[in-house]
């Protein structure tokens, strides 16, 4: 019993002493080691996909869409029918103008033959009869003239026969002049003008009819098709698009402060949330020429080209992108989270013996997780990771090395 009474105060003293010692021991702080790696400097951003070459498919006239001959994703050749637009008035116009052309052509043909067939036939009949009559008169005159020479007929009868013959000759001359005057040059010119006018009207009607058939402006793949059979369209309405999708243009929106890291020819990787795990590769083709607002951001549009031989990426989609801006071999790096900044510049907390000290650093390229240190640290230095423990330069700490290290 006495032994137990002596033991209890001793245990209590040990517990109190251990608590006081623990209260004044240096706090535990996680550290990581400065290492050398091949640093791939990347710049993550977002963008939008466009076809390499494309044109809009537009209606050229108003009307009801009678039929749509294609679907989204279908490959078409230049001039291939996309849709047809119905306009009943066009058929009536074409039929009317075709009739006008036929009539004008028939009139011109008649004039080329010397006149209208009915008038020509009437004149030809009159001429035929007059010539027969002339032949008879000539025979009668010849007979009377021979008889008069034998004093079997009088000169009066001969003169009467001659006059009768001359009258018929005059009639024939008049009929021939009338036949020649049926077609004047002005009549032919007027008929030609009427034919040309009718033909122009027919061509116009046919052109309007051709406009009712919507055709592909270029060869490629149809996408963004909005037209449906039975819908009404106006001239200029966008019915869809056709473009070359084997190669795509991507407009990347890079924040203004990061534009200095971008250069033509840099590799770029594209990902799309709709196809997780899929990646498209390309390169930077053109740097931005201006800065523009994008929501709350000020960005420059960096143009990239990517291969899309499988046609999996769709124009108009929003994508994520990673630009590879630099590759630094054997770079001295630290995790981004250990880097601190204040009014004096960038710095880290470095472990020296069992104390932390402020160490000013200069940085270079960076990746998603690491940043290159160009001045201030050496390989193997240990730097403090972010911690809930409060400390300042000169404080003693109990260092705990992080197991994950750098990557």
C-alpha positions in Angstrom: 0.0 0.0 0.0 2.8 2.4 0.9 4.6 1.4 -2.3 1.4 2.4 -4.4 1.2 5.7 -2.6 4.8 6.5 -3.6 4.2 5.4 -7.3 1.2 7.6 -8.1 3.0 10.9 -7.5 5.9 9.7 -9.6 3.7 8.8 -12.6 1.9 12.2 -12.4 5.3 14.0 -12.4 6.4 12.0 -15.5 3.2 12.9 -17.3 3.4 16.6 -16.5 7.1 16.7 -17.5 6.4 14.9 -20.8 3.6 17.4 -21.6 5.8 20.4 -20.8 8.6 18.9 -23.0 6.1 18.2 -25.9 4.7 21.7 -25.7 8.2 23.2 -26.2 9.4 20.8 -28.9 9.8 22.1 -32.5 6.7 21.6 -34.7 6.7 19.0 -37.4 6.9 20.4 -41.0 6.8 18.5 -44.3 9.7 19.0 -46.6 10.6 17.9 -50.1 13.9 17.7 -51.8 15.1 19.8 -54.8 15.7 17.4 -57.7 16.7 17.4 -61.3 14.3 16.1 -64.0 13.5 16.6 -67.7 10.9 19.3 -67.4 8.2 19.5 -70.0 6.7 23.0 -69.8 3.0 23.0 -70.7 0.3 25.6 -71.0 -3.3 24.4 -70.4 -6.1 26.3 -72.0 -9.4 25.8 -73.9 -10.6 26.3 -77.5 -13.1 25.7 -80.2 -13.0 23.4 -83.3 -13.5 24.5 -86.8 -13.2 22.6 -90.1 -10.0 23.2 -92.2 -12.0 24.4 -95.1 -15.8 24.9 -95.1 -18.7 26.8 -96.7 -22.2 27.5 -95.6 -25.1 25.9 -97.6 -27.7 28.6 -98.2 -31.0 28.8 -99.9 -31.1 31.0 -103.0 -34.8 31.5 -103.2 -37.9 31.4 -100.9 -40.2 28.4 -100.7 -41.2 25.2 -98.9 -38.5 22.6 -98.6 -39.8 19.6 -100.7 -37.0 17.2 -99.8 -33.6 16.8 -98.1 -31.2 14.5 -99.9 -28.4 14.3 -97.2 -27.8 13.8 -93.5 -25.2 15.1 -91.0 -21.8 13.3 -91.4 -22.5 12.3 -95.1 -19.7 13.0 -97.6 -20.8 14.9 -100.7 -19.2 16.0 -103.9 -19.2 19.6 -105.2 -22.6 20.3 -106.9 -24.3 17.3 -105.3 -28.0 18.0 -104.4 -28.6 18.9 -100.8 -32.2 19.8 -100.8 -35.0 21.0 -103.2 -37.4 23.9 -102.7 -40.9 23.9 -104.1 -42.4 26.8 -106.0 -45.4 26.0 -108.2 -45.3 29.3 -110.0 -41.9 28.3 -111.6 -43.4 25.5 -113.6 -46.1 27.8 -115.1 -43.5 30.4 -115.9 -41.3 27.9 -117.7 -44.3 26.5 -119.7 -45.4 30.0 -120.7 -42.0 31.1 -121.9 -41.4 27.9 -123.8 -44.6 28.6 -125.7 -43.4 32.1 -126.5 -40.1 30.8 -127.8 -41.8 28.3 -130.0 -44.1 30.9 -131.5 -41.3 33.4 -132.1 -39.2 30.8 -133.7 -42.0 29.7 -136.0 -42.6 33.3 -137.1 -39.0 33.9 -137.9 -38.8 30.6 -139.9 -41.8 31.8 -142.0 -40.1 35.1 -142.7 -36.9 33.3 -143.7 -39.0 31.4 -146.2 -40.5 34.6 -147.7 -43.6 35.2 -145.8 -46.5 33.5 -144.1 -47.5 30.2 -145.7 -51.1 31.2 -146.4 -50.2 34.4 -148.2 -47.4 32.7 -150.1 -49.8 30.0 -151.3 -52.4 32.5 -152.4 -49.8 34.5 -154.4 -48.3 31.4 -155.9 -51.7 30.3 -157.1 -52.4 33.7 -158.7 -49.1 33.7 -160.4 -49.7 30.2 -161.7 -53.0 31.1 -163.2 -51.6 34.4 -164.7 -48.8 32.5 -166.4 -51.2 30.0 -167.8 -53.4 32.8 -169.1 -50.3 34.5 -170.6 -49.4 31.3 -172.4 -52.9 31.2 -173.9 -52.7 34.9 -174.9 -49.3 34.4 -176.5 -50.7 31.5 -178.6 -53.8 33.5 -179.6 -51.6 36.5 -180.5 -49.3 34.4 -182.6 -52.1 32.8 -184.4 -53.8 36.1 -185.2 -50.6 37.6 -186.4 -50.0 34.8 -188.9 -53.6 35.1 -190.2 -53.2 38.9 -190.5 -50.1 38.3 -192.7 -52.3 36.2 -195.0 -55.0 38.8 -194.7 -57.2 36.3 -192.9 -57.5 38.6 -189.8 -57.6 42.3 -189.3 -54.9 44.4 -187.6 -57.5 45.4 -185.0 -57.9 41.8 -183.8 -54.1 41.5 -183.7 -53.7 44.7 -181.6 -56.4 43.6 -179.2 -54.7 40.3 -178.7 -51.4 42.0 -178.1 -52.9 44.4 -175.4 -54.6 41.4 -173.7 -51.2 39.6 -173.6 -49.5 42.8 -172.2 -52.1 43.2 -169.5 -51.5 39.7 -168.2 -47.7 40.3 -168.2 -48.3 43.4 -166.1 -50.4 41.4 -163.7 -47.6 38.8 -163.4 -45.0 41.5 -162.7 -47.3 43.0 -160.0 -47.8 39.6 -158.3 -44.0 39.0 -158.3 -43.3 42.4 -156.8 -46.0 41.7 -154.1 -44.4 38.4 -153.3 -41.0 40.0 -152.9 -42.4 42.7 -150.6 -44.1 40.3 -148.2 -40.8 40.1 -146.0 -39.0 43.3 -145.2 -35.6 43.5 -143.4 -37.4 45.3 -140.6 -39.8 42.4 -140.2 -37.0 39.9 -139.9 -35.2 42.1 -137.3 -38.4 42.5 -135.3 -39.0 38.7 -135.4 -35.4 38.0 -134.3 -35.8 40.5 -131.4 -39.0 38.8 -130.2 -37.3 35.4 -130.3 -34.4 36.7 -128.3 -36.7 38.3 -125.7 -38.7 35.1 -125.4 -35.4 33.0 -125.0 -34.1 35.4 -122.3 -37.3 35.0 -120.4 -37.1 31.2 -120.7 -33.4 31.3 -119.5 -34.4 33.4 -116.5 -37.2 31.1 -115.6 -34.9 28.1 -115.8 -32.3 29.8 -113.7 -34.9 30.5 -111.0 -35.9 26.8 -111.2 -32.2 25.8 -110.8 -32.1 28.0 -107.7 -34.8 25.8 -106.2 -32.3 22.9 -106.1 -29.7 23.5 -103.3 -26.3 22.0 -104.1 -23.1 21.5 -102.2 -20.7 24.5 -102.8 -17.6 22.3 -102.2 -16.8 18.7 -101.7 -16.6 17.5 -98.1 -18.7 16.3 -95.2 -22.1 17.8 -94.3 -22.5 19.0 -90.7 -24.7 21.3 -88.8 -27.7 20.5 -91.0 -30.7 22.5 -89.9 -33.1 22.2 -92.9 -36.0 19.8 -92.7 -38.6 18.7 -95.3 -41.7 20.9 -95.0 -40.0 23.9 -93.6 -40.1 27.3 -95.2 -36.9 29.1 -96.1 -36.0 32.6 -97.3 -33.2 33.6 -99.7 -29.9 33.5 -97.8 -31.1 31.2 -95.0 -28.3 28.9 -93.7 -29.3 25.3 -94.2 -26.1 23.7 -93.0 -22.4 23.5 -93.7 -20.0 21.3 -95.7 -16.3 21.2 -95.0 -13.1 19.2 -95.0 -13.0 17.3 -91.7 -9.8 15.2 -92.2 -7.9 18.2 -90.8 -9.4 20.7 -88.3 -8.5 24.2 -87.2 -8.6 24.8 -83.4 -8.8 28.3 -82.0 -7.1 28.3 -78.6 -7.9 31.1 -76.2 -4.6 31.9 -74.4 -4.6 34.4 -71.6 -2.7 37.6 -72.4 0.1 37.1 -69.7 0.9 33.6 -71.2 1.1 34.6 -74.8 4.9 35.2 -74.6 5.3 31.4 -74.1 3.6 30.6 -77.3 5.5 30.0 -80.6 4.7 28.7 -84.0 5.4 25.0 -84.4 4.8 24.1 -80.8 3.1 20.7 -80.2 -0.5 20.8 -79.0 -2.7 18.0 -77.6 -6.5 18.3 -77.7 -9.0 16.4 -75.5 -12.8 16.4 -75.6 -15.0 15.6 -72.6 -17.4 13.7 -74.8 -14.7 11.2 -75.7 -12.7 10.7 -72.5 -9.3 9.1 -73.0 -9.1 10.2 -76.7 -6.4 12.6 -77.7 -5.7 14.5 -80.9 -2.2 15.9 -81.8 -1.3 18.9 -83.8 0.8 22.1 -83.8 0.6 25.8 -83.5 0.3 27.4 -87.0 -0.3 31.1 -86.2 0.0 33.4 -83.2 -2.6 36.0 -82.4 -2.6 39.4 -83.9 -4.9 41.0 -81.4 -6.2 40.7 -77.9 -10.0 40.4 -77.3 -12.3 39.9 -74.3 -13.6 36.4 -73.5 -15.9 36.7 -70.6 -13.8 38.0 -67.7 -10.6 37.1 -69.6 -8.4 39.0 -72.1 -7.2 36.4 -74.6 -5.4 36.0 -77.9 -6.6 33.4 -80.4 -3.8 30.9 -81.2 -4.6 29.0 -84.4 -3.6 25.3 -84.4 -4.1 22.4 -86.9 -4.9 18.9 -85.8 -5.4 15.6 -87.6 -9.0 14.2 -87.5 -8.7 11.3 -90.0 -11.4 9.4 -88.0 -13.8 12.3 -88.1 -14.5 11.9 -84.4 -14.2 15.6 -83.6 -17.2 17.6 -84.6 -16.9 21.3 -85.7 -18.2 23.7 -83.2 -17.2 21.6 -80.1 -15.5 23.1 -77.1 -12.2 21.3 -76.3 -9.4 21.4 -73.8 -5.8 21.9 -75.0 -2.3 21.5 -73.7 0.5 23.4 -75.4 4.0 22.1 -75.0 5.9 25.4 -74.7 9.4 24.1 -73.8 11.4 21.0 -72.8 14.3 21.6 -70.4 16.6 18.7 -69.8 18.1 18.1 -66.4 16.2 21.1 -64.9 16.4 21.9 -61.2 12.8 21.9 -60.1 10.5 22.3 -57.0 6.8 21.7 -56.7 4.8 24.8 -57.5 3.1 24.7 -54.1 6.3 25.4 -52.2 6.9 28.7 -54.1 5.9 31.8 -52.1 5.7 35.4 -53.0 5.7 38.7 -51.2 6.7 42.3 -51.9 10.4 41.3 -52.2 9.8 38.6 -54.8 9.6 34.8 -55.0 11.1 32.7 -52.2 11.0 29.4 -50.4 11.6 28.2 -46.9 14.7 26.1 -46.9 15.8 23.8 -44.2 19.2 24.6 -42.7 20.2 22.2 -39.9 17.0 22.1 -37.9 15.9 25.7 -38.7 14.0 27.2 -41.6 15.4 30.1 -43.5 14.0 32.4 -46.2 15.7 31.7 -49.6 15.0 34.0 -52.6 14.7 32.2 -55.9 14.4 32.9 -59.6 12.2 30.6 -61.7 12.1 29.6 -65.3 9.8 27.2 -67.2 7.1 25.2 -65.5 4.8 22.2 -66.0 1.4 21.5 -64.5 3.0 20.6 -61.1 6.6 21.7 -61.1 8.6 24.9 -61.7 12.2 25.3 -62.7 14.6 27.1 -60.3 17.4 29.0 -62.1 18.9 30.7 -59.0 18.8 30.3 -55.2 18.8 26.5 -54.7 20.9 23.5 -55.2 20.1 19.9 -55.9 19.4 18.1 -52.7 18.2 21.2 -50.8 15.1 20.6 -48.7 12.2 23.1 -49.0 9.1 23.4 -46.9 5.7 22.2 -48.2 2.6 24.2 -47.3 1.6 23.5 -43.8 -1.0 24.4 -41.2 1.8 25.0 -38.8 2.9 28.6 -38.5 6.6 29.3 -38.6 9.0 32.1 -39.7 12.7 32.3 -40.7 14.9 31.2 -37.8 12.3 28.9 -36.2 13.4 25.4 -35.3 11.3 22.6 -36.8 11.1 18.9 -36.9 11.5 18.0 -40.6 9.4 15.3 -42.1 10.3 14.3 -45.6 7.4 13.9 -48.0 7.2 10.5 -49.6 5.7 11.5 -52.9 8.6 13.7 -53.9 8.6 15.5 -57.3 7.2 14.4 -60.6 
